[in-house]
Structure formats: C-alpha cells, structure tokens
Amino acid sequence: MGSNGHSADVTVGVLALQGAFNEHVQLLRQAAQILAKKDTSERNWTFREVRNEVELNSCDALIIPGGESTSISLVAQRSNMLEPLRDFVKVLRKPTWGTCAGLILLAESANRTKKGGQELIGGLDVRVNRNHFGRQIESFEANLDLLFLQDVHGKDFDTSRLPFRAIFIRAPVVERLLPNVAGIQEGEAKVEDTVIAPSRAMDENVARKLKLGDVEIMATLPGRTATLKYSETSPDSEAGDIIAVRQANVFGTSFHPELTGDPRIHVWWLEQVVKALDKKDEIAS
C-alpha cells in the first residue's frame, strides 16, 4: 500500500496476440515516467505483454492494441482467451482501452465484418463500422482537439493544449450509440451483416460499486460523415464521426495513439486507471 492507503503496485497488460502491442508498452513506460512527476503516491508500475489467462489475471488494467481485429479474435479464440477477456472487461469491469482493432473488439455490435467471422468481446454499448474509411483511403493523419487532455501536463510536459496528431489506418468509427439496456444485442443481431458480443452480467459486487451509465463521446472527427445516436432518425451534419468513446472504465479510440510517439493519451489513461483503483480501494476499506 502507498502512503495514501491505496495500492502502490499497478500492473497494466497489453494484449499481445497480434498488432502494435510493443508500441503501446513503450509509450506506457514514457507515460509512467511523466505521471511519476505528478503522482506523489510512489506507485510501482509494471507493464506486461499478455498472451494467456494467467497473465491476464495478474493485470489491473488492459490495452487491446490496433492490428487486425479478425486475426486478434481468431488467435484469442484458439488460445481460449475470449471468455477470460469478456470476464475481465464485462464481468469484472476492469479498466480497458482498445485502439482501432481494439475498439472493434470492445463494441457490443460491429458491421461490415468478414464472412464467417469476427468474435467480439464487448463492453461498449456502441455499433462500430469496422472499416468506415474503406480501402481507397488506407490511412491518413488528422489534428484532433482532445478536450480531455487539457489537464494532462507535468514538469517539462506542458503540451496539453497542442493538437493531437492522430493516425488512422483503415479505421473504424462508432456508427451508433446503443442504449444501456438488457437485451440490446438481440435487436442488433437482426441488422444485416452485423455481429454482436455475447451478453454478460456484471459481477454483483462490482455492480454495487460501479454505475455503468451511457456511452460518453470523447472525440469526433469534423468534416466527415455524421453519425447517429440510437434515438435519432437523421444524422447531425455538424457532428462528424465519433472516434473516441468511454463507458465507465472502458475506453476506445478509432485511431492509433501508440504509433505517434506522443504519450499524452497514455498519461491520461493511466490517470483514469489510478482513479478507478483508488475508488475500488476506498469502497473496499
């Protein structure tokens, strides 16, 4: 325990079945160094690649990296990791962040899936269009004004108000926000070419401590196709594409922060992990 009574040791895993997992680990290490200048609790951070259930169970939080979502799903299935991942994200509701392919896997519903194929983990009440920008635009970069980064700064790191140069590679977008109600997957399953995540009930002890709530939009990409909220019948032409969302402890981004060399989102996310763990300790004590 740290001097403030909270857990001093934090283990963050990066799912290492396929994709840009090493890049995440490197930025997490940078982020922890930056956070150490702000956090007086002297936390001990451990960052580890996760390939099996034992390694997953040792983690307090998890990143699911960008890569190829179908490949990650297939390897997870063959490694008997899908159910442990669903337990981690949906039953225990531990802090989890998915980037690009990771966002697809964390969605409760995804369309334009490959034939035969895509298992989802779930955890975010959204429908994702898995290859929204198509093959003609394989990748692009865009400056994003991420308001949630305004408080991310530390000694020699006061760059929180600079635009975040985001990298999109055949990126998905959040096409629709889904209501946080039981059985929503059944309706989504009727949508053509759509796959859904299996429903999982949150652990009773976790549910008493954590209010799931609705999905929060964290960032949009201006000037592109508008998206729909579940209750809307026509898009808001000014809204832009939803490219970052959060629902309680689960966070997803369409783009690849791990490929930028800019650790600001990783710093912010580690701060969210700390808050979640501190709240858990306070309730338990």
Secondary structure, DSSP 4 states (H G I P E B T S, - for coil): --TTSS--EEEEEEE-SSSSHHHHHHHHHHHHHHHHTT-TT--EEEEEEE-SHHHHHT-SEEEE-SS-HHHHHHHHHHTT-HHHHHIIIIIS---EEEETHHHHHHEEEEESPPTT-------EEEEEETTTTTTTS-EEEEEE--GGGTT---TT---TTSPEEEEEES--EEEEEPPS-TTHHHHHTTSTTEEEPPP-PPPHHHHHH----PPEEEEEETTS---EETT-SS--TTT-EEEEEEETTEEEESS-GGGTS--HHHHHHHHHHHHHHHHHHHHH-
